[in-house]
Amino acid sequence: MAQGFQCVAARPVLGSASIDRTHALWCGVLGFEVAVAREGFLLLQSGTAEVAFRLDPSPAPGRVTLEVDDVGAAHERCTAAGVDIASALHAHDSGRRDFIVRDPDGHFVEIAQPPRRGGRIAWVDLTVEDASTSRDFWAAVGGFDGVEAVSMGEYHDFSLMSDGRARAGVCHRIGPNATLPSVWLVYFSVDDLEVALTEAESRGGTVLERRGRMAVVRGPQGAVAAVYQA
């Protein structure tokens, strides 16, 4: 029986009819740097991304996705350099933004910025003394399909279900939720919890509780919400 293993790195290797032409686009426009250069071979790096090219008089077209931190800036640079834009800059419903360029060897390069995690309502739940009674009340009033028990070890909290998915929670005010207020607590996802908490305090808010990647914050007018870094 073979021993298990895991992949520690991967890089695409594309054909190039002209190494100099490839260098001009990938380094001059797309921001890569040469890590290894040999006769008929280039290994390029940008951040943690790597892509290699081998000299090939008739390269077969390939496809590569590059994730960037500012797809708008990348699109402006490619447009200004006259790069062949095969697919226009597009914002998807998920929040992902991307466009596709075609390099001189016919390779399609998708340049994408993943959706931010911040600025979204990630969850909502209610913490009360009698979660079972509240569970049934809100399931009926809110028109949920049903409820699902969530094991907390010695007791169960509950998820309110709709279309087979958990949409909200009803929790007992014990254990980790002992200090939470009896309100429907909205959870905002944030990109960086430390930045969010610094903003809260600098703008007159109060951090009521910190728990790992989640914190409960009271705003300057008394409204309470949770912020959560996924």
Biotite code that builds the C-alpha atoms (Angstrom):
import biotite.structure as struc

atoms = struc.array([
    struc.Atom([0.000, 0.000, 0.000], chain_id="A", res_id=1, res_name="MET", atom_name="CA", element="C"),
    struc.Atom([1.469, 3.332, -1.069], chain_id="A", res_id=2, res_name="ALA", atom_name="CA", element="C"),
    struc.Atom([2.070, 5.910, 1.605], chain_id="A", res_id=3, res_name="GLN", atom_name="CA", element="C"),
    struc.Atom([-0.040, 9.046, 1.463], chain_id="A", res_id=4, res_name="GLY", atom_name="CA", element="C"),
    struc.Atom([1.325, 12.355, 0.282], chain_id="A", res_id=5, res_name="PHE", atom_name="CA", element="C"),
    struc.Atom([0.176, 15.864, -0.361], chain_id="A", res_id=6, res_name="GLN", atom_name="CA", element="C"),
    struc.Atom([0.909, 18.372, -3.071], chain_id="A", res_id=7, res_name="CYS", atom_name="CA", element="C"),
    struc.Atom([3.033, 21.260, -1.814], chain_id="A", res_id=8, res_name="VAL", atom_name="CA", element="C"),
    struc.Atom([3.084, 23.433, -4.942], chain_id="A", res_id=9, res_name="ALA", atom_name="CA", element="C"),
    struc.Atom([1.813, 23.573, -8.506], chain_id="A", res_id=10, res_name="ALA", atom_name="CA", element="C"),
    struc.Atom([2.679, 25.677, -11.524], chain_id="A", res_id=11, res_name="ARG", atom_name="CA", element="C"),
    struc.Atom([1.332, 25.792, -15.064], chain_id="A", res_id=12, res_name="PRO", atom_name="CA", element="C"),
    struc.Atom([3.880, 25.321, -17.856], chain_id="A", res_id=13, res_name="VAL", atom_name="CA", element="C"),
    struc.Atom([2.859, 27.025, -21.095], chain_id="A", res_id=14, res_name="LEU", atom_name="CA", element="C"),
    struc.Atom([4.402, 27.041, -24.540], chain_id="A", res_id=15, res_name="GLY", atom_name="CA", element="C"),
    struc.Atom([5.922, 30.198, -25.957], chain_id="A", res_id=16, res_name="SER", atom_name="CA", element="C"),
    struc.Atom([6.886, 30.861, -29.585], chain_id="A", res_id=17, res_name="ALA", atom_name="CA", element="C"),
    struc.Atom([8.971, 33.832, -28.402], chain_id="A", res_id=18, res_name="SER", atom_name="CA", element="C"),
    struc.Atom([10.440, 33.962, -24.916], chain_id="A", res_id=19, res_name="ILE", atom_name="CA", element="C"),
    struc.Atom([11.246, 37.668, -25.343], chain_id="A", res_id=20, res_name="ASP", atom_name="CA", element="C"),
    struc.Atom([7.650, 38.446, -26.328], chain_id="A", res_id=21, res_name="ARG", atom_name="CA", element="C"),
    struc.Atom([6.355, 36.429, -23.385], chain_id="A", res_id=22, res_name="THR", atom_name="CA", element="C"),
    struc.Atom([8.682, 38.303, -21.031], chain_id="A", res_id=23, res_name="HIS", atom_name="CA", element="C"),
    struc.Atom([7.452, 41.654, -22.360], chain_id="A", res_id=24, res_name="ALA", atom_name="CA", element="C"),
    struc.Atom([3.809, 40.874, -21.584], chain_id="A", res_id=25, res_name="LEU", atom_name="CA", element="C"),
    struc.Atom([4.074, 38.893, -18.394], chain_id="A", res_id=26, res_name="TRP", atom_name="CA", element="C"),
    struc.Atom([6.760, 41.013, -16.755], chain_id="A", res_id=27, res_name="CYS", atom_name="CA", element="C"),
    struc.Atom([6.177, 44.372, -18.408], chain_id="A", res_id=28, res_name="GLY", atom_name="CA", element="C"),
    struc.Atom([2.378, 44.402, -18.058], chain_id="A", res_id=29, res_name="VAL", atom_name="CA", element="C"),
    struc.Atom([1.200, 41.629, -15.731], chain_id="A", res_id=30, res_name="LEU", atom_name="CA", element="C"),
    struc.Atom([3.779, 42.386, -13.035], chain_id="A", res_id=31, res_name="GLY", atom_name="CA", element="C"),
    struc.Atom([5.719, 39.108, -12.872], chain_id="A", res_id=32, res_name="PHE", atom_name="CA", element="C"),
    struc.Atom([9.438, 38.853, -12.200], chain_id="A", res_id=33, res_name="GLU", atom_name="CA", element="C"),
    struc.Atom([11.931, 36.369, -13.572], chain_id="A", res_id=34, res_name="VAL", atom_name="CA", element="C"),
    struc.Atom([12.823, 33.678, -11.055], chain_id="A", res_id=35, res_name="ALA", atom_name="CA", element="C"),
    struc.Atom([14.684, 31.355, -13.435], chain_id="A", res_id=36, res_name="VAL", atom_name="CA", element="C"),
    struc.Atom([15.842, 32.049, -16.992], chain_id="A", res_id=37, res_name="ALA", atom_name="CA", element="C"),
    struc.Atom([17.503, 29.399, -19.139], chain_id="A", res_id=38, res_name="ARG", atom_name="CA", element="C"),
    struc.Atom([17.777, 28.864, -22.855], chain_id="A", res_id=39, res_name="GLU", atom_name="CA", element="C"),
    struc.Atom([14.207, 28.479, -24.050], chain_id="A", res_id=40, res_name="GLY", atom_name="CA", element="C"),
    struc.Atom([12.737, 28.534, -20.523], chain_id="A", res_id=41, res_name="PHE", atom_name="CA", element="C"),
    struc.Atom([11.339, 31.113, -18.115], chain_id="A", res_id=42, res_name="LEU", atom_name="CA", element="C"),
    struc.Atom([9.997, 30.691, -14.606], chain_id="A", res_id=43, res_name="LEU", atom_name="CA", element="C"),
    struc.Atom([8.075, 33.773, -13.537], chain_id="A", res_id=44, res_name="LEU", atom_name="CA", element="C"),
    struc.Atom([6.815, 34.718, -10.083], chain_id="A", res_id=45, res_name="GLN", atom_name="CA", element="C"),
    struc.Atom([4.471, 37.308, -8.619], chain_id="A", res_id=46, res_name="SER", atom_name="CA", element="C"),
    struc.Atom([3.647, 37.027, -4.938], chain_id="A", res_id=47, res_name="GLY", atom_name="CA", element="C"),
    struc.Atom([2.950, 33.328, -4.386], chain_id="A", res_id=48, res_name="THR", atom_name="CA", element="C"),
    struc.Atom([1.967, 32.750, -8.034], chain_id="A", res_id=49, res_name="ALA", atom_name="CA", element="C"),
    struc.Atom([4.280, 30.956, -10.453], chain_id="A", res_id=50, res_name="GLU", atom_name="CA", element="C"),
    struc.Atom([3.995, 30.263, -14.166], chain_id="A", res_id=51, res_name="VAL", atom_name="CA", element="C"),
    struc.Atom([6.615, 28.732, -16.455], chain_id="A", res_id=52, res_name="ALA", atom_name="CA", element="C"),
    struc.Atom([7.142, 28.956, -20.210], chain_id="A", res_id=53, res_name="PHE", atom_name="CA", element="C"),
    struc.Atom([9.024, 26.633, -22.568], chain_id="A", res_id=54, res_name="ARG", atom_name="CA", element="C"),
    struc.Atom([10.016, 27.530, -26.095], chain_id="A", res_id=55, res_name="LEU", atom_name="CA", element="C"),
    struc.Atom([7.586, 25.906, -28.514], chain_id="A", res_id=56, res_name="ASP", atom_name="CA", element="C"),
    struc.Atom([7.197, 26.936, -32.174], chain_id="A", res_id=57, res_name="PRO", atom_name="CA", element="C"),
    struc.Atom([3.499, 25.944, -32.183], chain_id="A", res_id=58, res_name="SER", atom_name="CA", element="C"),
    struc.Atom([2.218, 26.201, -28.607], chain_id="A", res_id=59, res_name="PRO", atom_name="CA", element="C"),
    struc.Atom([-1.195, 24.758, -27.795], chain_id="A", res_id=60, res_name="ALA", atom_name="CA", element="C"),
    struc.Atom([-3.396, 27.438, -26.179], chain_id="A", res_id=61, res_name="PRO", atom_name="CA", element="C"),
    struc.Atom([-3.735, 27.121, -22.417], chain_id="A", res_id=62, res_name="GLY", atom_name="CA", element="C"),
    struc.Atom([-5.684, 28.875, -19.726], chain_id="A", res_id=63, res_name="ARG", atom_name="CA", element="C"),
    struc.Atom([-4.458, 30.388, -16.452], chain_id="A", res_id=64, res_name="VAL", atom_name="CA", element="C"),
    struc.Atom([-6.289, 32.259, -13.703], chain_id="A", res_id=65, res_name="THR", atom_name="CA", element="C"),
    struc.Atom([-4.426, 35.001, -11.851], chain_id="A", res_id=66, res_name="LEU", atom_name="CA", element="C"),
    struc.Atom([-5.922, 36.321, -8.611], chain_id="A", res_id=67, res_name="GLU", atom_name="CA", element="C"),
    struc.Atom([-5.038, 39.954, -7.953], chain_id="A", res_id=68, res_name="VAL", atom_name="CA", element="C"),
    struc.Atom([-5.782, 42.449, -5.199], chain_id="A", res_id=69, res_name="ASP", atom_name="CA", element="C"),
    struc.Atom([-6.984, 45.204, -7.566], chain_id="A", res_id=70, res_name="ASP", atom_name="CA", element="C"),
    struc.Atom([-8.566, 43.929, -10.765], chain_id="A", res_id=71, res_name="VAL", atom_name="CA", element="C"),
    struc.Atom([-9.504, 47.462, -11.819], chain_id="A", res_id=72, res_name="GLY", atom_name="CA", element="C"),
    struc.Atom([-5.878, 48.555, -11.825], chain_id="A", res_id=73, res_name="ALA", atom_name="CA", element="C"),
    struc.Atom([-4.881, 45.406, -13.711], chain_id="A", res_id=74, res_name="ALA", atom_name="CA", element="C"),
    struc.Atom([-7.546, 46.072, -16.334], chain_id="A", res_id=75, res_name="HIS", atom_name="CA", element="C"),
    struc.Atom([-6.379, 49.681, -16.780], chain_id="A", res_id=76, res_name="GLU", atom_name="CA", element="C"),
    struc.Atom([-2.779, 48.557, -17.234], chain_id="A", res_id=77, res_name="ARG", atom_name="CA", element="C"),
    struc.Atom([-3.686, 45.882, -19.782], chain_id="A", res_id=78, res_name="CYS", atom_name="CA", element="C"),
    struc.Atom([-5.923, 48.285, -21.706], chain_id="A", res_id=79, res_name="THR", atom_name="CA", element="C"),
    struc.Atom([-3.252, 50.997, -21.766], chain_id="A", res_id=80, res_name="ALA", atom_name="CA", element="C"),
    struc.Atom([-0.676, 48.490, -23.030], chain_id="A", res_id=81, res_name="ALA", atom_name="CA", element="C"),
    struc.Atom([-2.938, 47.385, -25.875], chain_id="A", res_id=82, res_name="GLY", atom_name="CA", element="C"),
    struc.Atom([-3.253, 43.813, -24.628], chain_id="A", res_id=83, res_name="VAL", atom_name="CA", element="C"),
    struc.Atom([-5.904, 41.741, -26.393], chain_id="A", res_id=84, res_name="ASP", atom_name="CA", element="C"),
    struc.Atom([-8.939, 41.802, -24.075], chain_id="A", res_id=85, res_name="ILE", atom_name="CA", element="C"),
    struc.Atom([-10.852, 38.603, -24.811], chain_id="A", res_id=86, res_name="ALA", atom_name="CA", element="C"),
    struc.Atom([-13.571, 39.173, -22.202], chain_id="A", res_id=87, res_name="SER", atom_name="CA", element="C"),
    struc.Atom([-14.499, 42.526, -20.690], chain_id="A", res_id=88, res_name="ALA", atom_name="CA", element="C"),
    struc.Atom([-14.245, 43.341, -17.009], chain_id="A", res_id=89, res_name="LEU", atom_name="CA", element="C"),
    struc.Atom([-17.321, 41.859, -15.353], chain_id="A", res_id=90, res_name="HIS", atom_name="CA", element="C"),
    struc.Atom([-18.755, 41.907, -11.834], chain_id="A", res_id=91, res_name="ALA", atom_name="CA", element="C"),
    struc.Atom([-20.513, 38.667, -10.895], chain_id="A", res_id=92, res_name="HIS", atom_name="CA", element="C"),
    struc.Atom([-23.426, 38.339, -8.475], chain_id="A", res_id=93, res_name="ASP", atom_name="CA", element="C"),
    struc.Atom([-21.017, 36.662, -6.037], chain_id="A", res_id=94, res_name="SER", atom_name="CA", element="C"),
    struc.Atom([-18.903, 39.833, -5.889], chain_id="A", res_id=95, res_name="GLY", atom_name="CA", element="C"),
    struc.Atom([-16.064, 38.334, -7.926], chain_id="A", res_id=96, res_name="ARG", atom_name="CA", element="C"),
    struc.Atom([-14.726, 40.664, -10.658], chain_id="A", res_id=97, res_name="ARG", atom_name="CA", element="C"),
    struc.Atom([-12.700, 39.404, -13.589], chain_id="A", res_id=98, res_name="ASP", atom_name="CA", element="C"),
    struc.Atom([-11.674, 39.863, -17.198], chain_id="A", res_id=99, res_name="PHE", atom_name="CA", element="C"),
    struc.Atom([-9.750, 37.729, -19.674], chain_id="A", res_id=100, res_name="ILE", atom_name="CA", element="C"),
    struc.Atom([-6.801, 38.630, -21.879], chain_id="A", res_id=101, res_name="VAL", atom_name="CA", element="C"),
    struc.Atom([-5.250, 36.599, -24.673], chain_id="A", res_id=102, res_name="ARG", atom_name="CA", element="C"),
    struc.Atom([-1.482, 36.577, -24.862], chain_id="A", res_id=103, res_name="ASP", atom_name="CA", element="C"),
    struc.Atom([0.363, 36.464, -28.222], chain_id="A", res_id=104, res_name="PRO", atom_name="CA", element="C"),
    struc.Atom([0.593, 32.652, -28.085], chain_id="A", res_id=105, res_name="ASP", atom_name="CA", element="C"),
    struc.Atom([-3.165, 32.325, -27.691], chain_id="A", res_id=106, res_name="GLY", atom_name="CA", element="C"),
    struc.Atom([-3.164, 31.559, -23.964], chain_id="A", res_id=107, res_name="HIS", atom_name="CA", element="C"),
    struc.Atom([-6.217, 32.843, -22.132], chain_id="A", res_id=108, res_name="PHE", atom_name="CA", element="C"),
    struc.Atom([-5.316, 34.603, -18.891], chain_id="A", res_id=109, res_name="VAL", atom_name="CA", element="C"),
    struc.Atom([-8.234, 35.201, -16.562], chain_id="A", res_id=110, res_name="GLU", atom_name="CA", element="C"),
    struc.Atom([-7.430, 38.028, -14.158], chain_id="A", res_id=111, res_name="ILE", atom_name="CA", element="C"),
    struc.Atom([-9.740, 37.958, -11.180], chain_id="A", res_id=112, res_name="ALA", atom_name="CA", element="C"),
    struc.Atom([-10.314, 39.590, -7.831], chain_id="A", res_id=113, res_name="GLN", atom_name="CA", element="C"),
    struc.Atom([-12.163, 37.303, -5.386], chain_id="A", res_id=114, res_name="PRO", atom_name="CA", element="C"),
    struc.Atom([-15.196, 38.735, -3.597], chain_id="A", res_id=115, res_name="PRO", atom_name="CA", element="C"),
    struc.Atom([-14.560, 40.563, -0.364], chain_id="A", res_id=116, res_name="ARG", atom_name="CA", element="C"),
    struc.Atom([-15.911, 38.889, 2.738], chain_id="A", res_id=117, res_name="ARG", atom_name="CA", element="C"),
    struc.Atom([-16.748, 42.146, 4.445], chain_id="A", res_id=118, res_name="GLY", atom_name="CA", element="C"),
    struc.Atom([-19.934, 44.136, 4.207], chain_id="A", res_id=119, res_name="GLY", atom_name="CA", element="C"),
    struc.Atom([-22.336, 41.205, 4.255], chain_id="A", res_id=120, res_name="ARG", atom_name="CA", element="C"),
    struc.Atom([-24.867, 39.854, 6.705], chain_id="A", res_id=121, res_name="ILE", atom_name="CA", element="C"),
    struc.Atom([-23.431, 36.443, 7.459], chain_id="A", res_id=122, res_name="ALA", atom_name="CA", element="C"),
    struc.Atom([-25.886, 35.175, 10.075], chain_id="A", res_id=123, res_name="TRP", atom_name="CA", element="C"),
    struc.Atom([-28.562, 36.162, 12.569], chain_id="A", res_id=124, res_name="VAL", atom_name="CA", element="C"),
    struc.Atom([-29.547, 34.480, 15.802], chain_id="A", res_id=125, res_name="ASP", atom_name="CA", element="C"),
    struc.Atom([-31.543, 34.969, 18.971], chain_id="A", res_id=126, res_name="LEU", atom_name="CA", element="C"),
    struc.Atom([-30.336, 34.090, 22.467], chain_id="A", res_id=127, res_name="THR", atom_name="CA", element="C"),
    struc.Atom([-33.021, 33.543, 25.141], chain_id="A", res_id=128, res_name="VAL", atom_name="CA", element="C"),
    struc.Atom([-33.645, 31.633, 28.346], chain_id="A", res_id=129, res_name="GLU", atom_name="CA", element="C"),
    struc.Atom([-36.122, 29.202, 26.738], chain_id="A", res_id=130, res_name="ASP", atom_name="CA", element="C"),
    struc.Atom([-34.862, 28.496, 23.237], chain_id="A", res_id=131, res_name="ALA", atom_name="CA", element="C"),
    struc.Atom([-37.415, 25.738, 22.613], chain_id="A", res_id=132, res_name="SER", atom_name="CA", element="C"),
    struc.Atom([-40.415, 28.053, 23.037], chain_id="A", res_id=133, res_name="THR", atom_name="CA", element="C"),
    struc.Atom([-38.834, 30.817, 20.985], chain_id="A", res_id=134, res_name="SER", atom_name="CA", element="C"),
    struc.Atom([-37.790, 28.299, 18.332], chain_id="A", res_id=135, res_name="ARG", atom_name="CA", element="C"),
    struc.Atom([-41.389, 27.215, 17.762], chain_id="A", res_id=136, res_name="ASP", atom_name="CA", element="C"),
    struc.Atom([-42.727, 30.766, 17.912], chain_id="A", res_id=137, res_name="PHE", atom_name="CA", element="C"),
    struc.Atom([-40.361, 32.197, 15.314], chain_id="A", res_id=138, res_name="TRP", atom_name="CA", element="C"),
    struc.Atom([-40.511, 29.137, 13.076], chain_id="A", res_id=139, res_name="ALA", atom_name="CA", element="C"),
    struc.Atom([-44.282, 29.617, 12.824], chain_id="A", res_id=140, res_name="ALA", atom_name="CA", element="C"),
    struc.Atom([-44.333, 33.417, 12.639], chain_id="A", res_id=141, res_name="VAL", atom_name="CA", element="C"),
    struc.Atom([-41.447, 33.617, 10.160], chain_id="A", res_id=142, res_name="GLY", atom_name="CA", element="C"),
    struc.Atom([-42.815, 30.857, 7.930], chain_id="A", res_id=143, res_name="GLY", atom_name="CA", element="C"),
    struc.Atom([-39.743, 28.634, 8.163], chain_id="A", res_id=144, res_name="PHE", atom_name="CA", element="C"),
    struc.Atom([-39.930, 25.085, 6.803], chain_id="A", res_id=145, res_name="ASP", atom_name="CA", element="C"),
    struc.Atom([-38.803, 23.547, 10.083], chain_id="A", res_id=146, res_name="GLY", atom_name="CA", element="C"),
    struc.Atom([-36.109, 23.427, 12.716], chain_id="A", res_id=147, res_name="VAL", atom_name="CA", element="C"),
    struc.Atom([-32.920, 21.465, 13.204], chain_id="A", res_id=148, res_name="GLU", atom_name="CA", element="C"),
    struc.Atom([-31.182, 20.742, 16.503], chain_id="A", res_id=149, res_name="ALA", atom_name="CA", element="C"),
    struc.Atom([-27.539, 21.775, 16.788], chain_id="A", res_id=150, res_name="VAL", atom_name="CA", element="C"),
    struc.Atom([-25.587, 19.869, 19.421], chain_id="A", res_id=151, res_name="SER", atom_name="CA", element="C"),
    struc.Atom([-23.730, 22.043, 21.912], chain_id="A", res_id=152, res_name="MET", atom_name="CA", element="C"),
    struc.Atom([-22.534, 19.080, 23.955], chain_id="A", res_id=153, res_name="GLY", atom_name="CA", element="C"),
    struc.Atom([-24.836, 18.829, 26.971], chain_id="A", res_id=154, res_name="GLU", atom_name="CA", element="C"),
    struc.Atom([-27.721, 20.674, 25.292], chain_id="A", res_id=155, res_name="TYR", atom_name="CA", element="C"),
    struc.Atom([-29.015, 21.702, 21.860], chain_id="A", res_id=156, res_name="HIS", atom_name="CA", element="C"),
    struc.Atom([-29.478, 25.042, 20.189], chain_id="A", res_id=157, res_name="ASP", atom_name="CA", element="C"),
    struc.Atom([-31.581, 25.275, 17.034], chain_id="A", res_id=158, res_name="PHE", atom_name="CA", element="C"),
    struc.Atom([-31.424, 26.376, 13.414], chain_id="A", res_id=159, res_name="SER", atom_name="CA", element="C"),
    struc.Atom([-34.496, 27.676, 11.621], chain_id="A", res_id=160, res_name="LEU", atom_name="CA", element="C"),
    struc.Atom([-34.595, 26.013, 8.214], chain_id="A", res_id=161, res_name="MET", atom_name="CA", element="C"),
    struc.Atom([-35.870, 27.152, 4.827], chain_id="A", res_id=162, res_name="SER", atom_name="CA", element="C"),
    struc.Atom([-35.353, 25.368, 1.514], chain_id="A", res_id=163, res_name="ASP", atom_name="CA", element="C"),
    struc.Atom([-33.116, 22.862, 3.262], chain_id="A", res_id=164, res_name="GLY", atom_name="CA", element="C"),
    struc.Atom([-30.710, 25.498, 4.580], chain_id="A", res_id=165, res_name="ARG", atom_name="CA", element="C"),
    struc.Atom([-30.153, 26.978, 8.015], chain_id="A", res_id=166, res_name="ALA", atom_name="CA", element="C"),
    struc.Atom([-31.277, 30.606, 7.852], chain_id="A", res_id=167, res_name="ARG", atom_name="CA", element="C"),
    struc.Atom([-31.200, 31.754, 11.498], chain_id="A", res_id=168, res_name="ALA", atom_name="CA", element="C"),
    struc.Atom([-30.414, 30.431, 14.954], chain_id="A", res_id=169, res_name="GLY", atom_name="CA", element="C"),
    struc.Atom([-32.213, 30.287, 18.289], chain_id="A", res_id=170, res_name="VAL", atom_name="CA", element="C"),
    struc.Atom([-29.871, 29.696, 21.218], chain_id="A", res_id=171, res_name="CYS", atom_name="CA", element="C"),
    struc.Atom([-30.069, 29.093, 24.962], chain_id="A", res_id=172, res_name="HIS", atom_name="CA", element="C"),
    struc.Atom([-28.503, 31.776, 27.130], chain_id="A", res_id=173, res_name="ARG", atom_name="CA", element="C"),
    struc.Atom([-26.009, 29.385, 28.666], chain_id="A", res_id=174, res_name="ILE", atom_name="CA", element="C"),
    struc.Atom([-22.471, 28.299, 27.933], chain_id="A", res_id=175, res_name="GLY", atom_name="CA", element="C"),
    struc.Atom([-20.767, 30.531, 25.348], chain_id="A", res_id=176, res_name="PRO", atom_name="CA", element="C"),
    struc.Atom([-23.967, 32.569, 24.911], chain_id="A", res_id=177, res_name="ASN", atom_name="CA", element="C"),
    struc.Atom([-24.512, 33.349, 28.594], chain_id="A", res_id=178, res_name="ALA", atom_name="CA", element="C"),
    struc.Atom([-23.776, 37.063, 28.189], chain_id="A", res_id=179, res_name="THR", atom_name="CA", element="C"),
    struc.Atom([-25.444, 37.752, 24.854], chain_id="A", res_id=180, res_name="LEU", atom_name="CA", element="C"),
    struc.Atom([-28.481, 40.086, 24.772], chain_id="A", res_id=181, res_name="PRO", atom_name="CA", element="C"),
    struc.Atom([-32.010, 38.803, 24.038], chain_id="A", res_id=182, res_name="SER", atom_name="CA", element="C"),
    struc.Atom([-32.248, 40.390, 20.619], chain_id="A", res_id=183, res_name="VAL", atom_name="CA", element="C"),
    struc.Atom([-32.048, 39.137, 17.082], chain_id="A", res_id=184, res_name="TRP", atom_name="CA", element="C"),
    struc.Atom([-28.301, 39.595, 16.771], chain_id="A", res_id=185, res_name="LEU", atom_name="CA", element="C"),
    struc.Atom([-27.061, 40.237, 13.256], chain_id="A", res_id=186, res_name="VAL", atom_name="CA", element="C"),
    struc.Atom([-23.553, 39.069, 12.324], chain_id="A", res_id=187, res_name="TYR", atom_name="CA", element="C"),
    struc.Atom([-21.672, 41.241, 9.827], chain_id="A", res_id=188, res_name="PHE", atom_name="CA", element="C"),
    struc.Atom([-18.789, 39.534, 8.050], chain_id="A", res_id=189, res_name="SER", atom_name="CA", element="C"),
    struc.Atom([-15.591, 41.598, 7.941], chain_id="A", res_id=190, res_name="VAL", atom_name="CA", element="C"),
    struc.Atom([-12.293, 41.208, 6.126], chain_id="A", res_id=191, res_name="ASP", atom_name="CA", element="C"),
    struc.Atom([-10.212, 41.959, 9.234], chain_id="A", res_id=192, res_name="ASP", atom_name="CA", element="C"),
    struc.Atom([-11.646, 41.758, 12.738], chain_id="A", res_id=193, res_name="LEU", atom_name="CA", element="C"),
    struc.Atom([-8.897, 43.845, 14.324], chain_id="A", res_id=194, res_name="GLU", atom_name="CA", element="C"),
    struc.Atom([-9.505, 46.677, 11.871], chain_id="A", res_id=195, res_name="VAL", atom_name="CA", element="C"),
    struc.Atom([-13.258, 46.479, 12.488], chain_id="A", res_id=196, res_name="ALA", atom_name="CA", element="C"),
    struc.Atom([-12.841, 46.674, 16.269], chain_id="A", res_id=197, res_name="LEU", atom_name="CA", element="C"),
    struc.Atom([-10.405, 49.566, 16.005], chain_id="A", res_id=198, res_name="THR", atom_name="CA", element="C"),
    struc.Atom([-12.944, 51.398, 13.852], chain_id="A", res_id=199, res_name="GLU", atom_name="CA", element="C"),
    struc.Atom([-15.715, 50.640, 16.358], chain_id="A", res_id=200, res_name="ALA", atom_name="CA", element="C"),
    struc.Atom([-13.834, 52.079, 19.324], chain_id="A", res_id=201, res_name="GLU", atom_name="CA", element="C"),
    struc.Atom([-12.494, 55.079, 17.432], chain_id="A", res_id=202, res_name="SER", atom_name="CA", element="C"),
    struc.Atom([-16.054, 55.979, 16.387], chain_id="A", res_id=203, res_name="ARG", atom_name="CA", element="C"),
    struc.Atom([-17.543, 55.856, 19.878], chain_id="A", res_id=204, res_name="GLY", atom_name="CA", element="C"),
    struc.Atom([-18.564, 52.202, 19.992], chain_id="A", res_id=205, res_name="GLY", atom_name="CA", element="C"),
    struc.Atom([-17.849, 49.603, 22.654], chain_id="A", res_id=206, res_name="THR", atom_name="CA", element="C"),
    struc.Atom([-16.600, 46.046, 22.252], chain_id="A", res_id=207, res_name="VAL", atom_name="CA", element="C"),
    struc.Atom([-18.856, 44.124, 24.641], chain_id="A", res_id=208, res_name="LEU", atom_name="CA", element="C"),
    struc.Atom([-17.352, 40.698, 24.104], chain_id="A", res_id=209, res_name="GLU", atom_name="CA", element="C"),
    struc.Atom([-14.530, 39.148, 22.088], chain_id="A", res_id=210, res_name="ARG", atom_name="CA", element="C"),
    struc.Atom([-14.580, 35.451, 21.209], chain_id="A", res_id=211, res_name="ARG", atom_name="CA", element="C"),
    struc.Atom([-11.998, 34.212, 18.717], chain_id="A", res_id=212, res_name="GLY", atom_name="CA", element="C"),
    struc.Atom([-12.874, 35.647, 15.308], chain_id="A", res_id=213, res_name="ARG", atom_name="CA", element="C"),
    struc.Atom([-16.153, 37.115, 16.546], chain_id="A", res_id=214, res_name="MET", atom_name="CA", element="C"),
    struc.Atom([-16.954, 40.112, 18.688], chain_id="A", res_id=215, res_name="ALA", atom_name="CA", element="C"),
    struc.Atom([-20.146, 41.776, 19.910], chain_id="A", res_id=216, res_name="VAL", atom_name="CA", element="C"),
    struc.Atom([-20.131, 45.539, 19.437], chain_id="A", res_id=217, res_name="VAL", atom_name="CA", element="C"),
    struc.Atom([-22.437, 48.264, 20.741], chain_id="A", res_id=218, res_name="ARG", atom_name="CA", element="C"),
    struc.Atom([-22.686, 51.363, 18.594], chain_id="A", res_id=219, res_name="GLY", atom_name="CA", element="C"),
    struc.Atom([-22.727, 54.935, 19.949], chain_id="A", res_id=220, res_name="PRO", atom_name="CA", element="C"),
    struc.Atom([-26.565, 54.980, 19.842], chain_id="A", res_id=221, res_name="GLN", atom_name="CA", element="C"),
    struc.Atom([-26.891, 51.655, 21.677], chain_id="A", res_id=222, res_name="GLY", atom_name="CA", element="C"),
    struc.Atom([-27.529, 49.280, 18.755], chain_id="A", res_id=223, res_name="ALA", atom_name="CA", element="C"),
    struc.Atom([-25.769, 45.921, 19.140], chain_id="A", res_id=224, res_name="VAL", atom_name="CA", element="C"),
    struc.Atom([-24.377, 43.672, 16.395], chain_id="A", res_id=225, res_name="ALA", atom_name="CA", element="C"),
    struc.Atom([-21.716, 41.036, 16.016], chain_id="A", res_id=226, res_name="ALA", atom_name="CA", element="C"),
    struc.Atom([-18.777, 41.268, 13.610], chain_id="A", res_id=227, res_name="VAL", atom_name="CA", element="C"),
    struc.Atom([-17.219, 38.084, 12.321], chain_id="A", res_id=228, res_name="TYR", atom_name="CA", element="C"),
    struc.Atom([-14.057, 37.344, 10.353], chain_id="A", res_id=229, res_name="GLN", atom_name="CA", element="C"),
    struc.Atom([-14.531, 34.146, 8.352], chain_id="A", res_id=230, res_name="ALA", atom_name="CA", element="C"),
])
